[in-house]
Amino acid sequence: MTAATLWFVLGLALLVAELATGTFYLLMLAMAFAAGGLVALAGGPLALQLVLAAAIGFAGSIWLRRVRALRGARGAAHDPVQHMDVGQTVHVDEWSPGGTARAQYRGALWEVELARGEPARAGEYTIQAIHANRLVVVPRNR
């Protein structure tokens, strides 16, 4: 087995692991292994293969970290794909002094929390996030 074949087989194994777990970090490492395999295929020395693979893996991981930070990775509580209630409307009749209320939503009584800095008035609100069993809402007409 040649060095290039080994690089490509290990890269493919990382790609399969990435597909199974859904982490893009393993995809970056798979691309790094592919780059190492290309250098090996071109006849480059082992040291160059290792340095290039390490540099691409490191740069790809840093890039992914920056992209997630720029997007503001707010987490699953704000994700409409994870929570079908995000973006839906709920009616609040009365707020308690602490910025919380109880409201009927989807046939059940829910704890409702007003998002930071929003005025507490009775009316229609849009669900912005879900924290445990509490709906975090903002006024509908923002």
MDAnalysis code that builds the backbone (N, CA, C; Angstrom):
import MDAnalysis as mda
import numpy as np

u = mda.Universe.empty(426, n_residues=142, atom_resindex=np.repeat(np.arange(142), 3), trajectory=True)
u.add_TopologyAttr("name", ["N", "CA", "C"] * 142)
u.add_TopologyAttr("resid", np.arange(1, 143))
u.add_TopologyAttr("resname", ["MET", "THR", "ALA", "ALA", "THR", "LEU", "TRP", "PHE", "VAL", "LEU", "GLY", "LEU", "ALA", "LEU", "LEU", "VAL", "ALA", "GLU", "LEU", "ALA", "THR", "GLY", "THR", "PHE", "TYR", "LEU", "LEU", "MET", "LEU", "ALA", "MET", "ALA", "PHE", "ALA", "ALA", "GLY", "GLY", "LEU", "VAL", "ALA", "LEU", "ALA", "GLY", "GLY", "PRO", "LEU", "ALA", "LEU", "GLN", "LEU", "VAL", "LEU", "ALA", "ALA", "ALA", "ILE", "GLY", "PHE", "ALA", "GLY", "SER", "ILE", "TRP", "LEU", "ARG", "ARG", "VAL", "ARG", "ALA", "LEU", "ARG", "GLY", "ALA", "ARG", "GLY", "ALA", "ALA", "HIS", "ASP", "PRO", "VAL", "GLN", "HIS", "MET", "ASP", "VAL", "GLY", "GLN", "THR", "VAL", "HIS", "VAL", "ASP", "GLU", "TRP", "SER", "PRO", "GLY", "GLY", "THR", "ALA", "ARG", "ALA", "GLN", "TYR", "ARG", "GLY", "ALA", "LEU", "TRP", "GLU", "VAL", "GLU", "LEU", "ALA", "ARG", "GLY", "GLU", "PRO", "ALA", "ARG", "ALA", "GLY", "GLU", "TYR", "THR", "ILE", "GLN", "ALA", "ILE", "HIS", "ALA", "ASN", "ARG", "LEU", "VAL", "VAL", "VAL", "PRO", "ARG", "ASN", "ARG"])
u.atoms.positions = np.array([
    [0.852, -1.175, 0.000],
    [0.000, 0.000, 0.000],
    [0.897, 1.237, 0.000],
    [0.663, 2.120, -0.940],
    [1.487, 3.330, -1.030],
    [1.011, 4.368, -0.010],
    [1.868, 5.371, 0.203],
    [1.531, 6.429, 1.151],
    [0.289, 7.191, 0.705],
    [0.169, 7.435, -0.607],
    [-1.000, 8.160, -1.114],
    [-2.282, 7.384, -0.848],
    [-2.235, 6.070, -1.064],
    [-3.409, 5.236, -0.814],
    [-3.796, 5.281, 0.654],
    [-2.811, 5.230, 1.524],
    [-3.081, 5.298, 2.962],
    [-3.733, 6.627, 3.335],
    [-3.195, 7.725, 2.808],
    [-3.791, 9.040, 3.069],
    [-5.255, 9.068, 2.620],
    [-5.530, 8.575, 1.420],
    [-6.882, 8.629, 0.875],
    [-7.836, 7.702, 1.635],
    [-7.363, 6.535, 2.039],
    [-8.212, 5.613, 2.797],
    [-8.564, 6.221, 4.155],
    [-7.577, 6.807, 4.829],
    [-7.852, 7.439, 6.121],
    [-8.766, 8.661, 5.953],
    [-8.564, 9.404, 4.894],
    [-9.447, 10.545, 4.620],
    [-10.880, 10.098, 4.363],
    [-11.037, 9.000, 3.626],
    [-12.365, 8.458, 3.374],
    [-13.018, 7.983, 4.669],
    [-12.229, 7.364, 5.550],
    [-12.762, 6.924, 6.846],
    [-13.240, 8.132, 7.664],
    [-12.477, 9.223, 7.628],
    [-12.904, 10.441, 8.328],
    [-14.167, 11.019, 7.708],
    [-14.276, 10.939, 6.389],
    [-15.469, 11.434, 5.708],
    [-16.696, 10.623, 6.111],
    [-16.556, 9.322, 6.195],
    [-17.663, 8.459, 6.628],
    [-18.036, 8.780, 8.071],
    [-17.037, 8.981, 8.924],
    [-17.313, 9.342, 10.322],
    [-18.029, 10.687, 10.392],
    [-17.644, 11.615, 9.523],
    [-18.303, 12.924, 9.501],
    [-19.764, 12.774, 9.099],
    [-20.043, 11.954, 8.124],
    [-21.423, 11.744, 7.696],
    [-22.248, 11.093, 8.796],
    [-21.615, 10.257, 9.597],
    [-22.325, 9.586, 10.685],
    [-22.591, 10.529, 11.855],
    [-21.680, 11.481, 12.090],
    [-21.828, 12.355, 13.264],
    [-22.353, 13.738, 12.928],
    [-22.129, 14.216, 11.716],
    [-22.615, 15.528, 11.333],
    [-21.756, 16.686, 11.796],
    [-20.499, 16.419, 12.164],
    [-19.613, 17.513, 12.556],
    [-18.764, 17.909, 11.361],
    [-18.666, 19.190, 11.115],
    [-17.890, 19.657, 9.976],
    [-16.394, 19.621, 10.256],
    [-16.007, 19.470, 11.519],
    [-14.587, 19.401, 11.849],
    [-13.948, 18.156, 11.233],
    [-14.670, 17.052, 11.253],
    [-14.137, 15.842, 10.630],
    [-14.034, 16.007, 9.123],
    [-14.917, 16.806, 8.537],
    [-14.822, 17.088, 7.108],
    [-13.542, 17.860, 6.806],
    [-13.191, 18.806, 7.661],
    [-11.948, 19.561, 7.469],
    [-10.736, 18.630, 7.565],
    [-10.780, 17.704, 8.505],
    [-9.671, 16.751, 8.632],
    [-9.621, 15.804, 7.435],
    [-10.773, 15.414, 6.908],
    [-10.789, 14.559, 5.718],
    [-10.168, 15.291, 4.530],
    [-10.463, 16.591, 4.410],
    [-9.852, 17.371, 3.329],
    [-8.348, 17.495, 3.538],
    [-7.922, 17.616, 4.779],
    [-6.489, 17.690, 5.070],
    [-5.799, 16.384, 4.679],
    [-6.426, 15.256, 4.964],
    [-5.853, 13.968, 4.588],
    [-5.812, 13.825, 3.072],
    [-6.818, 14.334, 2.376],
    [-6.810, 14.294, 0.912],
    [-5.654, 15.125, 0.368],
    [-5.388, 16.279, 0.988],
    [-4.258, 17.113, 0.555],
    [-2.934, 16.376, 0.785],
    [-2.818, 15.701, 1.919],
    [-1.624, 14.899, 2.178],
    [-1.470, 13.799, 1.148],
    [-2.576, 13.200, 0.747],
    [-2.535, 12.165, -0.287],
    [-2.116, 12.714, -1.634],
    [-2.561, 13.920, -1.957],
    [-2.161, 14.529, -3.230],
    [-0.668, 14.831, -3.258],
    [-0.134, 15.289, -2.130],
    [1.310, 15.547, -2.055],
    [2.071, 14.228, -2.194],
    [1.559, 13.175, -1.549],
    [2.206, 11.868, -1.659],
    [2.138, 11.356, -3.098],
    [1.016, 11.588, -3.749],
    [0.846, 11.165, -5.137],
    [1.811, 11.906, -6.063],
    [2.083, 13.162, -5.730],
    [3.015, 13.960, -6.539],
    [4.469, 13.628, -6.213],
    [4.696, 12.789, -5.219],
    [6.057, 12.373, -4.882],
    [6.721, 13.236, -3.828],
    [5.955, 14.026, -3.124],
    [6.523, 14.876, -2.078],
    [7.002, 14.065, -0.898],
    [7.962, 14.595, -0.134],
    [8.478, 13.873, 1.024],
    [7.437, 13.781, 2.148],
    [7.619, 12.825, 3.032],
    [6.690, 12.584, 4.130],
    [6.537, 13.829, 5.000],
    [7.638, 14.531, 5.255],
    [7.563, 15.730, 6.091],
    [6.622, 16.767, 5.472],
    [6.678, 16.960, 4.168],
    [5.805, 17.913, 3.487],
    [4.347, 17.443, 3.555],
    [4.136, 16.151, 3.407],
    [2.782, 15.599, 3.505],
    [2.176, 15.893, 4.874],
    [2.964, 15.626, 5.914],
    [2.482, 15.841, 7.281],
    [2.239, 17.316, 7.585],
    [3.167, 18.167, 7.170],
    [3.026, 19.604, 7.444],
    [1.818, 20.169, 6.708],
    [1.650, 19.813, 5.446],
    [0.520, 20.329, 4.679],
    [-0.807, 19.833, 5.252],
    [-0.889, 18.557, 5.586],
    [-2.123, 18.016, 6.157],
    [-2.435, 18.697, 7.486],
    [-1.428, 18.891, 8.323],
    [-1.647, 19.553, 9.613],
    [-2.086, 21.000, 9.420],
    [-1.459, 21.699, 8.482],
    [-1.799, 23.107, 8.245],
    [-3.223, 23.240, 7.716],
    [-3.617, 22.392, 6.787],
    [-4.976, 22.470, 6.238],
    [-6.004, 22.070, 7.296],
    [-5.729, 21.052, 8.065],
    [-6.640, 20.657, 9.137],
    [-6.814, 21.752, 10.177],
    [-5.705, 22.372, 10.567],
    [-5.743, 23.448, 11.551],
    [-6.479, 24.670, 10.994],
    [-6.138, 25.074, 9.772],
    [-6.775, 26.242, 9.158],
    [-8.269, 26.004, 8.948],
    [-8.643, 24.816, 8.543],
    [-10.058, 24.507, 8.357],
    [-10.832, 24.550, 9.656],
    [-10.232, 24.042, 10.729],
    [-10.897, 24.077, 12.036],
    [-11.056, 25.507, 12.537],
    [-10.027, 26.314, 12.368],
    [-10.109, 27.726, 12.773],
    [-11.169, 28.439, 11.941],
    [-11.210, 28.175, 10.649],
    [-12.202, 28.798, 9.781],
    [-13.625, 28.434, 10.219],
    [-13.855, 27.139, 10.521],
    [-15.182, 26.721, 10.977],
    [-15.561, 27.417, 12.277],
    [-14.611, 27.540, 13.165],
    [-14.877, 28.207, 14.449],
    [-15.272, 29.667, 14.224],
    [-14.590, 30.335, 13.302],
    [-14.899, 31.742, 12.999],
    [-16.268, 31.881, 12.348],
    [-16.579, 30.970, 11.438],
    [-17.873, 31.027, 10.756],
    [-19.000, 30.865, 11.764],
    [-18.859, 29.942, 12.689],
    [-19.882, 29.741, 13.715],
    [-20.010, 30.965, 14.609],
    [-18.892, 31.601, 14.932],
    [-18.935, 32.797, 15.771],
    [-19.580, 33.953, 15.022],
    [-19.300, 34.089, 13.721],
    [-19.892, 35.176, 12.941],
    [-21.392, 35.003, 12.771],
    [-21.827, 33.773, 12.671],
    [-23.263, 33.521, 12.548],
    [-23.966, 33.715, 13.882],
    [-23.201, 33.811, 14.943],
    [-23.794, 34.015, 16.249],
    [-24.429, 32.760, 16.801],
    [-23.892, 31.635, 16.501],
    [-24.398, 30.336, 16.934],
    [-25.228, 30.450, 18.199],
    [-26.492, 30.737, 18.032],
    [-27.372, 31.013, 19.165],
    [-27.864, 29.747, 19.830],
    [-27.670, 28.632, 19.213],
    [-28.056, 27.383, 19.831],
    [-29.441, 26.916, 19.395],
    [-29.801, 25.753, 19.863],
    [-31.050, 25.114, 19.453],
    [-32.279, 25.829, 19.996],
    [-32.156, 26.582, 21.080],
    [-33.311, 27.262, 21.663],
    [-33.917, 28.268, 20.698],
    [-33.114, 28.806, 19.779],
    [-33.580, 29.811, 18.828],
    [-33.806, 29.236, 17.433],
    [-33.598, 27.967, 17.259],
    [-33.618, 27.355, 15.934],
    [-35.011, 26.838, 15.582],
    [-35.647, 27.415, 14.546],
    [-36.975, 26.939, 14.170],
    [-36.993, 25.507, 13.642],
    [-35.847, 24.987, 13.220],
    [-35.799, 23.600, 12.782],
    [-35.880, 22.677, 14.000],
    [-35.229, 23.056, 15.097],
    [-35.248, 22.251, 16.316],
    [-36.565, 22.410, 17.079],
    [-37.107, 23.615, 17.073],
    [-38.349, 23.903, 17.793],
    [-39.338, 24.514, 16.823],
    [-40.393, 23.778, 16.525],
    [-41.371, 24.275, 15.564],
    [-42.139, 25.472, 16.092],
    [-42.038, 25.748, 17.384],
    [-42.769, 26.865, 17.972],
    [-42.086, 28.209, 17.743],
    [-40.790, 28.228, 17.463],
    [-40.089, 29.490, 17.237],
    [-40.691, 30.160, 16.006],
    [-41.100, 31.427, 16.182],
    [-41.730, 32.176, 15.103],
    [-43.255, 32.149, 15.151],
    [-43.821, 31.291, 15.996],
    [-45.277, 31.219, 16.124],
    [-45.786, 32.325, 17.043],
    [-47.088, 32.534, 17.034],
    [-47.706, 33.618, 17.800],
    [-48.420, 33.061, 19.028],
    [-48.320, 33.813, 20.126],
    [-49.014, 33.475, 21.364],
    [-49.639, 34.757, 21.912],
    [-50.810, 34.632, 22.515],
    [-51.496, 35.796, 23.087],
    [-51.290, 35.809, 24.603],
    [-50.844, 36.941, 25.123],
    [-50.634, 37.111, 26.563],
    [-51.641, 38.140, 27.055],
    [-52.461, 37.742, 28.045],
    [-53.485, 38.641, 28.580],
    [-52.933, 39.593, 29.631],
    [-52.019, 39.105, 30.474],
    [-51.531, 39.923, 31.586],
    [-50.128, 39.472, 31.993],
    [-49.274, 40.440, 32.284],
    [-47.897, 40.171, 32.701],
    [-47.758, 40.373, 34.194],
    [-46.949, 39.535, 34.834],
    [-46.623, 39.752, 36.243],
    [-45.475, 40.760, 36.309],
    [-45.225, 41.354, 37.490],
    [-44.158, 42.363, 37.587],
    [-42.768, 41.841, 37.195],
    [-42.494, 40.577, 37.274],
    [-41.179, 40.038, 36.945],
    [-40.953, 39.798, 35.463],
    [-41.899, 40.179, 34.625],
    [-41.750, 39.971, 33.189],
    [-42.094, 38.565, 32.749],
    [-42.908, 37.874, 33.546],
    [-43.355, 36.529, 33.174],
    [-44.874, 36.507, 33.143],
    [-45.400, 35.499, 32.499],
    [-46.846, 35.338, 32.411],
    [-47.151, 33.878, 32.146],
    [-48.428, 33.559, 32.179],
    [-48.892, 32.239, 31.784],
    [-49.858, 32.453, 30.631],
    [-49.694, 31.644, 29.593],
    [-50.546, 31.811, 28.423],
    [-50.932, 30.456, 27.855],
    [-52.101, 30.411, 27.288],
    [-52.592, 29.206, 26.633],
    [-51.956, 29.138, 25.244],
    [-51.275, 28.027, 24.970],
    [-50.631, 27.847, 23.673],
    [-50.645, 26.365, 23.324],
    [-51.104, 26.024, 22.157],
    [-51.220, 24.650, 21.669],
    [-51.947, 23.748, 22.656],
    [-53.005, 24.256, 23.256],
    [-53.842, 23.448, 24.128],
    [-53.299, 23.241, 25.525],
    [-52.268, 23.954, 25.903],
    [-51.687, 23.801, 27.242],
    [-51.321, 25.179, 27.798],
    [-51.180, 25.244, 29.110],
    [-50.770, 26.470, 29.766],
    [-49.252, 26.505, 29.846],
    [-48.628, 27.560, 29.290],
    [-47.184, 27.685, 29.219],
    [-46.704, 28.859, 30.055],
    [-45.492, 28.736, 30.579],
    [-44.802, 29.875, 31.189],
    [-44.263, 30.716, 30.040],
    [-44.447, 32.020, 30.122],
    [-43.985, 32.919, 29.069],
    [-43.069, 33.945, 29.708],
    [-41.950, 34.179, 29.070],
    [-40.960, 35.148, 29.562],
    [-40.754, 36.207, 28.480],
    [-40.764, 37.451, 28.892],
    [-40.568, 38.554, 27.962],
    [-39.076, 38.692, 27.670],
    [-38.731, 38.840, 26.407],
    [-37.327, 39.012, 26.033],
    [-36.792, 40.296, 26.654],
    [-35.509, 40.297, 26.938],
    [-34.864, 41.424, 27.602],
    [-35.084, 42.739, 26.844],
    [-35.508, 43.761, 27.571],
    [-35.665, 45.090, 26.997],
    [-36.988, 45.334, 26.287],
    [-37.893, 44.381, 26.317],
    [-39.183, 44.550, 25.634],
    [-40.245, 45.025, 26.621],
    [-41.205, 45.831, 26.150],
    [-42.267, 46.335, 27.030],
    [-43.291, 45.251, 27.350],
    [-43.787, 45.258, 28.579],
    [-44.769, 44.261, 29.026],
    [-46.183, 44.826, 28.866],
    [-46.840, 44.447, 27.773],
    [-48.220, 44.860, 27.516],
    [-48.997, 43.630, 27.051],
    [-50.264, 43.621, 27.338],
    [-51.110, 42.520, 26.875],
    [-51.192, 42.569, 25.354],
    [-51.229, 41.414, 24.721],
    [-51.360, 41.383, 23.278],
    [-50.702, 40.171, 22.646],
    [-50.460, 40.291, 21.347],
    [-49.865, 39.210, 20.569],
    [-48.334, 39.289, 20.635],
    [-47.714, 38.129, 20.794],
    [-46.265, 38.033, 20.871],
    [-45.785, 36.915, 19.956],
    [-44.555, 37.073, 19.483],
    [-43.918, 36.054, 18.657],
    [-42.897, 35.311, 19.509],
    [-42.912, 33.988, 19.421],
    [-41.968, 33.172, 20.188],
    [-40.593, 33.296, 19.554],
    [-39.627, 33.730, 20.357],
    [-38.260, 33.939, 19.882],
    [-37.356, 32.759, 20.232],
    [-37.615, 32.136, 21.385],
    [-36.792, 31.009, 21.832],
    [-37.581, 30.186, 22.836],
    [-37.069, 29.010, 23.126],
    [-37.676, 28.152, 24.135],
    [-36.580, 27.713, 25.093],
    [-36.762, 28.002, 26.360],
    [-35.835, 27.580, 27.410],
    [-36.592, 26.656, 28.340],
    [-36.282, 25.382, 28.293],
    [-36.960, 24.346, 29.079],
    [-38.452, 24.382, 28.743],
    [-39.315, 24.729, 29.723],
    [-40.748, 24.785, 29.455],
    [-41.243, 26.228, 29.411],
    [-40.355, 27.149, 29.094],
    [-40.689, 28.571, 29.077],
    [-40.498, 29.134, 27.671],
    [-41.523, 29.837, 27.189],
    [-41.470, 30.485, 25.887],
    [-40.900, 31.898, 26.071],
    [-39.879, 32.255, 25.335],
    [-39.330, 33.605, 25.365],
    [-39.925, 34.335, 24.165],
    [-40.590, 35.476, 24.444],
    [-41.357, 36.140, 23.395],
    [-40.947, 37.594, 23.217],
    [-41.269, 38.117, 22.033],
    [-41.096, 39.539, 21.699],
    [-42.426, 40.023, 21.152],
    [-42.716, 41.327, 21.249],
    [-43.987, 41.838, 20.688],
    [-44.093, 41.503, 19.201],
    [-45.284, 41.194, 18.773],
    [-45.496, 40.761, 17.384],
    [-45.203, 41.869, 16.387],
    [-45.603, 43.067, 16.666],
    [-45.426, 44.186, 15.737],
    [-44.156, 44.943, 16.060],
    [-43.008, 44.330, 15.785],
    [-41.718, 44.981, 16.055],
    [-41.250, 45.716, 14.853],
])
